[in-house]
Amino acid sequence: MSKYAIRCTIHDGSWQDYENLHSALATIGCFRNILADNGTRYSLPDATYVCTTLMSVEQLRDAVVQLAQRVSPPGTGPEVIVFEWGNSAWYLKPAPAQATVPLATLAALGLPVYR
């Protein structure tokens, strides 16, 4: 499995558009926090995600673009960069307790749910 970092922005995106994006990307294992060796989770900067997956970098990029396009305002689109990483160091805030996304919310957005 490979570890990836992702930056995904939505032009003219509202707070709700980004909440929908976070929920959508969580369905494919992309999250807004990173786990330290000591077990503490830290919040990533806005519009930044990490993902550990069997997908190639191109497959993950395509999946992120597809999901981001679904939640982007009409007439706009996302900008996405995905890169593989191995080692990292950071200075970040500890993450709040993770919220779960109800499956009904994902279904209402027309998003797939991977189990």
KARA-V640480 format. One record per backbone hydrogen bond with DSSP energy under -1.0 kcal/mol. CO is the residue of the C=O (numbers start at 1). NH is the residue of the N-H. If there is no record, write none. Layout:
CO,NH / CO,NH
This chain:
2,53 / 3,85 / 4,51 / 5,83 / 6,49 / 7,81 / 9,79 / 10,13 / 14,18 / 15,19 / 16,20 / 17,21 / 18,22 / 19,23 / 20,24 / 21,25 / 22,26 / 25,28 / 25,30 / 26,29 / 31,50 / 32,44 / 34,42 / 36,39 / 40,36 / 41,95 / 42,34 / 45,48 / 47,8 / 49,6 / 50,31 / 51,4 / 53,2 / 56,60 / 57,61 / 58,62 / 59,63 / 60,64 / 61,65 / 62,66 / 63,67 / 64,68 / 65,69 / 66,70 / 67,71 / 73,76 / 77,11 / 79,9 / 81,7 / 83,5 / 93,43 / 102,106 / 103,107 / 104,108 / 105,109 / 106,111 / 107,110
